[in-house]
């Protein structure tokens, strides 16, 4: 197995902030589930929807432009609520055959379960400071664990079929905050260390095993290539698995 590690270290002062456009624990889910949101929107647009109960919904899909595309999917959402934890499980059946189960676990204060419609749209709640979010898909080893309860913040994702793992964590020493990225996969060719340093209002970008300064454009391209694009591919792989192996509709 080949591994590559991307470390992004950003130092902040009281006046400086970590750039919001960089991948973080609070925005990485929107990148991951972009394809699934688009897919489910199109599926629901081409379906008749029947409410079976407050917890279950049946959709009958038919894409007129695709021969033999008729599918029936049944979604049932169960919720377990305790003082500081909400555990929700979405079970799916296609043509009366098991078609996967998703689980969302959130830990924190004053949390409310999300609706069946939110779950179907992969519209996961934003994980806020003081909270932990876990998301699992049981058909293969796929998980998101985003822990913002204590410093250093932690974010872990893995997809076993592609040997993919990403870890994002932050820490702070006095007035200096660090964010680190660690990405590992089976078929990666190796990436030099990435570093961003903020000194008051001065931001410098570095890359290379010997740490040489680069332009912001070069640095942002490295982040796009080795963080954003692989995470987008994770979302594509999830969608393809549902269609090819679990009999979800083709659009």
C-alpha positions in Angstrom: 0.0 0.0 0.0 1.3 3.4 -0.9 0.7 6.3 1.4 0.8 10.0 1.0 0.6 12.5 3.7 -0.6 16.1 3.3 0.1 18.2 6.3 -1.4 21.7 6.2 -0.3 23.8 9.2 -1.7 27.2 9.6 -0.6 29.5 12.4 -2.9 32.3 13.5 -2.6 35.2 15.8 -5.4 37.0 17.5 -5.9 39.2 14.4 -5.7 36.4 11.8 -8.2 33.6 10.9 -7.8 30.3 9.1 -9.2 31.0 5.6 -12.8 29.7 5.4 -12.4 28.4 1.9 -9.9 25.7 3.1 -11.3 22.2 3.7 -12.3 21.9 7.4 -14.4 19.8 9.7 -17.4 22.0 9.1 -17.5 22.1 5.3 -16.0 18.8 4.2 -19.3 17.0 4.4 -20.8 19.3 1.7 -18.0 18.2 -0.6 -18.5 14.5 0.2 -22.3 14.4 -0.3 -22.5 16.8 -3.3 -23.0 13.9 -5.7 -25.5 12.1 -3.5 -27.6 15.2 -3.0 -27.7 15.7 -6.8 -28.5 12.1 -7.3 -31.3 11.9 -4.8 -32.8 15.2 -6.1 -33.1 13.7 -9.6 -34.4 10.4 -8.2 -37.2 12.1 -6.3 -38.0 14.3 -9.2 -38.7 11.2 -11.3 -40.7 9.4 -8.6 -44.1 9.1 -7.1 -43.8 9.4 -3.4 -46.1 7.6 -0.9 -46.1 8.2 2.8 -46.5 4.9 4.6 -46.2 6.2 8.1 -44.4 9.0 9.9 -41.2 6.9 9.7 -41.5 5.2 6.3 -41.8 6.4 2.8 -42.2 4.5 -0.6 -40.9 6.0 -3.8 -41.8 4.5 -7.2 -39.1 5.6 -9.7 -39.6 5.7 -13.5 -37.2 7.4 -15.9 -39.0 7.5 -19.2 -35.7 8.1 -21.1 -34.2 4.8 -19.7 -35.7 1.4 -20.7 -36.7 -0.9 -17.8 -35.9 1.8 -15.2 -38.8 1.2 -12.9 -37.8 0.8 -9.3 -39.5 0.8 -5.9 -37.5 1.9 -2.9 -38.8 1.9 0.7 -37.1 4.1 3.3 -37.7 3.8 7.0 -36.1 6.0 9.6 -35.9 5.1 13.3 -34.6 7.4 16.0 -33.3 6.9 19.5 -33.0 10.0 21.6 -31.2 10.3 25.0 -30.0 13.3 27.1 -26.9 14.0 25.0 -27.2 11.7 22.0 -29.4 11.3 18.9 -29.0 8.0 17.0 -30.9 7.6 13.7 -30.9 4.7 11.3 -32.2 4.8 7.8 -33.0 1.4 6.3 -33.6 0.9 2.6 -35.3 -1.9 0.6 -35.4 -2.1 -3.2 -38.0 -4.5 -4.6 -38.3 -6.0 -1.2 -34.6 -6.8 -1.0 -32.3 -5.1 1.5 -30.5 -2.2 -0.1 -28.4 -0.7 2.6 -28.6 1.0 6.0 -27.2 4.4 7.0 -26.6 5.5 10.5 -26.2 9.0 11.9 -25.1 9.5 15.5 -24.8 13.0 17.0 -23.5 13.8 20.5 -24.0 17.1 22.2 -26.5 19.3 24.0 -30.0 20.2 22.8 -29.8 18.1 19.7 -33.0 17.3 17.6 -33.3 14.4 15.1 -33.4 15.3 11.5 -36.4 14.5 9.4 -36.8 11.6 6.9 -36.8 14.1 4.1 -33.5 15.6 5.3 -31.9 12.2 5.5 -33.2 11.2 2.0 -31.6 14.4 0.6 -28.3 13.7 2.5 -28.7 17.1 4.1 -26.7 16.3 7.2 -26.7 19.0 10.0 -23.6 21.1 10.4 -21.5 19.9 13.2 -20.9 22.7 15.6 -18.4 23.4 18.3 -19.0 21.1 21.3 -20.6 18.4 19.2 -19.6 15.1 17.6 -21.1 13.7 14.4 -20.7 10.1 13.1 -22.1 8.8 9.8 -21.8 5.1 8.7 -23.0 3.0 5.8 -23.1 -0.6 6.6 -22.8 -2.2 3.1 -19.1 -1.5 3.0 -16.6 0.1 5.3 -17.6 3.8 5.0 -17.5 6.2 7.9 -17.3 9.9 8.8 -16.3 10.8 12.4 -16.2 14.5 13.1 -15.4 15.5 16.7 -15.5 19.2 17.7 -15.9 18.7 21.4 -12.4 19.3 22.5 -9.1 20.6 21.1 -7.5 19.2 19.0 -10.6 18.9 16.8 -10.7 15.6 14.9 -12.2 14.5 11.6 -11.8 11.0 10.2 -13.1 9.4 7.1 -12.4 6.0 5.5 -13.6 3.9 2.6 -12.1 0.5 2.9 -12.6 -0.7 -0.7 -10.2 2.0 -1.9 -8.0 2.1 1.2 -8.8 5.8 1.7 -8.4 7.7 4.9 -8.4 11.4 5.7 -7.7 13.0 9.1 -8.1 16.7 9.8 -7.3 18.0 13.2 -6.6 21.4 14.8 -4.7 22.5 17.9 -3.7 25.7 19.5 -0.7 26.8 21.5 -1.1 30.2 23.2 -2.4 32.4 20.3 -1.1 30.0 17.6 -3.6 27.6 16.0 -2.6 24.7 13.7 -4.7 22.7 11.3 -3.2 19.5 9.9 -4.3 17.2 7.1 -3.3 13.6 6.8 -4.5 11.7 3.7 -3.7 8.1 2.9 -4.8 5.8 0.0 -3.8 2.7 -1.9 -2.9 4.2 -5.2 -1.3 7.6 -4.3 2.1 8.6 -5.7 3.3 10.7 -2.8 2.8 14.4 -2.0 5.2 16.8 -0.2 4.4 18.6 3.0 2.1 21.6 2.7 2.3 24.4 5.2 0.5 27.7 5.6 1.9 30.1 8.2 0.0 33.2 9.4 2.0 35.8 11.3 -0.4 38.6 12.3 -1.7 39.6 8.9 1.1 38.0 6.8 0.3 34.6 5.3 3.0 32.5 3.7 2.5 29.2 1.8 5.1 26.4 1.8 5.5 23.0 0.1 8.1 20.4 -0.4 10.0 18.0 1.9 12.6 20.8 2.4 9.8 23.4 2.8 10.1 26.0 0.1 7.7 29.0 -0.2 5.1 28.8 -3.0 2.4 31.1 -4.3 -1.1 31.0 -2.9 -2.4 29.8 -6.3 0.1 26.8 -6.3 -0.8 25.9 -2.7 -4.6 26.1 -3.4 -4.1 23.8 -6.4 -2.3 21.2 -4.3 -5.2 21.3 -1.7 -7.7 20.9 -4.6 -5.8 18.0 -6.1 -5.1 16.0 -2.9 -8.0 16.9 -0.6 -11.0 18.2 -2.5 -10.9 15.9 -5.6 -10.3 12.6 -3.7 -13.2 13.5 -1.3 -15.4 14.2 -4.3 -14.4 10.8 -5.7 -15.5 9.2 -2.4 -19.0 10.6 -3.0 -19.0 9.2 -6.5 -18.0 5.8 -5.4 -20.8 5.7 -2.8 -23.4 6.6 -5.4 -22.0 4.0 -7.9 -22.1 1.3 -5.2 -25.8 2.0 -4.5 -26.7 1.7 -8.2 -24.4 -1.1 -9.3 -24.7 -3.4 -6.3 -27.8 -2.5 -4.3 -30.3 -1.9 -7.2 -30.9 1.8 -6.6 -32.3 3.6 -9.7 -30.2 4.7 -12.6 -30.7 8.3 -13.7 
